Amino acid sequence: MKVLVLGSGVIGVSTAYYLARSGHEVEVCDRQPGPALETSFGNAGEVSPGYSAPWAGPGVPLKAIKWMLMTHSPLVIWPLLDPAMWRWGAMMLANCTERAYALNKSRMVPIAEYSRDCLKALRAETGIAYDDRAQGTLQLFRTQAQMDGIAKDVEVLQQYKVPFEVLDREGFVKVEPALRLTQEKFVGALRLPGDETGDCFLFTKRLAEMAQQLGVRFHYGTEILGLEKEGQRISGVRTAGGTKRADRYVMAMGSFSPLLLKPLGIDVPVYPVKGYSITVPITDAACAPESTIMDETHKVAVTRLGDRIRVGGTAELAGYSNALRPARRSTLEHVVTDLFPRGGDVSKASFWCGLRPMTPDGTPIVGPTPIDNLMLATGHGTLGWTMAAGTGRIIADLVSGREPEIDTAGLSMARYRKAWRGPQPSLAPGVPA
Ligand SMILES: Cc1cc2nc3c(=O)[nH]c(=O)nc-3n(C[C@H](O)[C@H](O)[C@H](O)COP(=O)(O)OP(=O)(O)OC[C@H]3O[C@@H](n4cnc5c(N)ncnc54)[C@H](O)[C@@H]3O)c2cc1C
């Protein structure tokens, strides 16, 4: 079967790779000159099934107000005149109940764990390397109140049988020795030893090369303009390089997916939630992190990627703006120097931002649509790197007519049918640069 994958981020490339391994003829279109040059380029590097949870949860609306008032705030909302943003926000608020949280988490954890296992298998089969480490993640708490607040998280970890360790100062310094210099700032930590880390860009680039060797044809520098529908089928994809046709199509354009789905009558609540990262060259490896440390106060993740430290965070609702805001950089610099003052040289850091394709319920949209030959692989939000390999496997199974290895019923767009009939995101939201 001929399959056209739209988008060459980590989701599109993983999908193309597994489709090719299933024996399909695969082509991929992307506007960028290579793979993973948008949101999959500079993320925080965590492959974290342990932290796979929706942002929307009980108590979050109150916390959000507190976060917005902080100096180094993890949440920024631009008061845009973008009805899609407010509608998406209202749906997110509706998901802040105990019941919705439990349901959404029950959909996210299986695909995240499955994906981590697919990634392990892929490493074993192909030897793919991407500055990867399998040393877990550490959530650091600055106050006793934060530490006391983990009881609920621990309950959920136990429920999902996720291995964890609650650590005192001595315990967290043992796994992250560089924290010996700053340990007094923290009261304790929660460690998830099953989580992994790695450079998502490097992974996607190398996987795209492997996919190419399996026969996948990549059309880079190719803007996708629209999808053509005849009856209940897609008949072609209009691109800057002419119309491309296939038997099946997979939409994997991240935050931009809803813009091309809307004219087909498909409304999916995926909204861009901007995040930032800096990548800092390591100057003293003994004073740098071993794996990922999440500073719970600032919601910033600090990850070792080879000879670099990746520092990522911030949720900014700013439409599709790609402006790099100096205030966000200063937050990231503040956190990394506060934790690892001698680890790296922030004056030589590169600064980046990306648009997380977020759904209001945190769960990605993976599976069929009302259009017979169109599948969705989008809406992975904060966890696209974590869920990529599993998403690719699921789509390859569905396209091949095989039963996926995990239950995918709650992952398809069917869960929104009644809820989302509202306006779609606009491309010109009027955020000042
Ligand atoms: C600061 C930050 C930190 C993060 N940290 C983590 C983390 O630690 N762990 C984790 O699991 N996830 C993390 N994420 C989330 C993760 O990066 C994303 O979920 C993931 O990259 C989404 O991948 P994607 O392939 O869906 O989208 P993208 O990577 O954006 O790919 C979409 C592709 O579609 C192409 N495209 C779009 N429109 C068009 C068009 N019209 N024509 C042609 N091509 C088009 C784009 O060029 C792009 O290549 C983080 C995100 C951010 C911003």
The ligand as a Tripos MOL2 file, in Angstrom:
@<TRIPOS>MOLECULE
LIG
   53    58     1     0     0
SMALL
NO_CHARGES

@<TRIPOS>ATOM
      1 C1         10.1700   23.2840   25.5130 C.3       1 LIG1
      2 C2          9.6230   21.9140   25.1790 C.ar      1 LIG1
      3 C3         10.0360   20.8230   25.9400 C.ar      1 LIG1
      4 C4          9.5470   19.5530   25.6660 C.ar      1 LIG1
      5 N1         10.0260   18.4880   26.3650 N.ar      1 LIG1
      6 C5          9.6010   17.2390   26.0890 C.ar      1 LIG1
      7 C6         10.1490   16.1330   26.7770 C.ar      1 LIG1
      8 O1         11.0430   16.2690   27.6050 O.2       1 LIG1
      9 N2          9.6570   14.9060   26.4970 N.ar      1 LIG1
     10 C7          8.6560   14.7070   25.5720 C.ar      1 LIG1
     11 O2          8.2200   13.5790   25.3910 O.2       1 LIG1
     12 N3          8.1580   15.7510   24.8530 N.ar      1 LIG1
     13 C8          8.6080   16.9970   25.0920 C.ar      1 LIG1
     14 N4          8.1110   18.0610   24.3940 N.ar      1 LIG1
     15 C9          7.0310   17.8320   23.4150 C.3       1 LIG1
     16 C10         7.5460   17.2840   22.0860 C.3       1 LIG1
     17 O3          8.6790   18.0100   21.6580 O.3       1 LIG1
     18 C11         6.4350   17.3620   21.0300 C.3       1 LIG1
     19 O4          5.2730   16.7310   21.5180 O.3       1 LIG1
     20 C12         6.8440   16.6880   19.7340 C.3       1 LIG1
     21 O5          8.0370   17.2330   19.2470 O.3       1 LIG1
     22 C13         5.7450   16.8370   18.6780 C.3       1 LIG1
     23 O6          6.1860   16.1850   17.5240 O.3       1 LIG1
     24 P1          5.3800   16.2710   16.1630 P.3       1 LIG1
     25 O7          6.1010   15.4200   15.1940 O.co2     1 LIG1
     26 O8          3.9430   16.0080   16.4240 O.co2     1 LIG1
     27 O9          5.4390   17.8160   15.7650 O.3       1 LIG1
     28 P2          6.6200   18.6240   15.0160 P.3       1 LIG1
     29 O10         7.9460   18.2090   15.4960 O.co2     1 LIG1
     30 O11         6.2650   20.0640   15.1090 O.co2     1 LIG1
     31 O12         6.4790   18.1210   13.5240 O.3       1 LIG1
     32 C14         5.4730   18.6010   12.6640 C.3       1 LIG1
     33 C15         6.0910   18.7410   11.2960 C.3       1 LIG1
     34 O13         5.0730   19.1910   10.3990 O.3       1 LIG1
     35 C16         5.6570   20.1050    9.4980 C.3       1 LIG1
     36 N5          4.6200   20.9920    8.9560 N.ar      1 LIG1
     37 C17         3.7260   21.7180    9.6580 C.ar      1 LIG1
     38 N6          2.9350   22.3990    8.8040 N.ar      1 LIG1
     39 C18         3.3460   22.0840    7.5550 C.ar      1 LIG1
     40 C19         2.9160   22.4570    6.2260 C.ar      1 LIG1
     41 N7          1.8860   23.2820    6.0280 N.pl3     1 LIG1
     42 N8          3.5810   21.9390    5.1780 N.ar      1 LIG1
     43 C20         4.6100   21.0900    5.3430 C.ar      1 LIG1
     44 N9          5.0630   20.6900    6.5520 N.ar      1 LIG1
     45 C21         4.4250   21.1830    7.6420 C.ar      1 LIG1
     46 C22         6.6850   20.8610   10.3240 C.3       1 LIG1
     47 O14         7.7160   21.3870    9.4950 O.3       1 LIG1
     48 C23         7.2070   19.7880   11.2720 C.3       1 LIG1
     49 O15         8.3990   19.2040   10.8120 O.3       1 LIG1
     50 C24         8.5850   19.3560   24.6290 C.ar      1 LIG1
     51 C25         8.1830   20.4480   23.8470 C.ar      1 LIG1
     52 C26         8.7000   21.7210   24.1140 C.ar      1 LIG1
     53 C27         8.2750   22.8710   23.2620 C.3       1 LIG1
@<TRIPOS>BOND
     1     1     2 1
     2     2     3 ar
     3     2    52 ar
     4     3     4 ar
     5     4     5 ar
     6     4    50 ar
     7     5     6 ar
     8     6     7 ar
     9     6    13 1
    10     7     8 2
    11     7     9 ar
    12     9    10 ar
    13    10    11 2
    14    10    12 ar
    15    12    13 ar
    16    13    14 ar
    17    14    15 1
    18    14    50 ar
    19    15    16 1
    20    16    17 1
    21    16    18 1
    22    18    19 1
    23    18    20 1
    24    20    21 1
    25    20    22 1
    26    22    23 1
    27    23    24 1
    28    24    25 2
    29    24    26 1
    30    24    27 1
    31    27    28 1
    32    28    29 2
    33    28    30 1
    34    28    31 1
    35    31    32 1
    36    32    33 1
    37    33    34 1
    38    33    48 1
    39    34    35 1
    40    35    36 1
    41    35    46 1
    42    36    37 ar
    43    36    45 ar
    44    37    38 ar
    45    38    39 ar
    46    39    40 ar
    47    39    45 ar
    48    40    41 1
    49    40    42 ar
    50    42    43 ar
    51    43    44 ar
    52    44    45 ar
    53    46    47 1
    54    46    48 1
    55    48    49 1
    56    50    51 ar
    57    51    52 ar
    58    52    53 1
@<TRIPOS>SUBSTRUCTURE
     1 LIG1         1 GROUP 0 **** ****
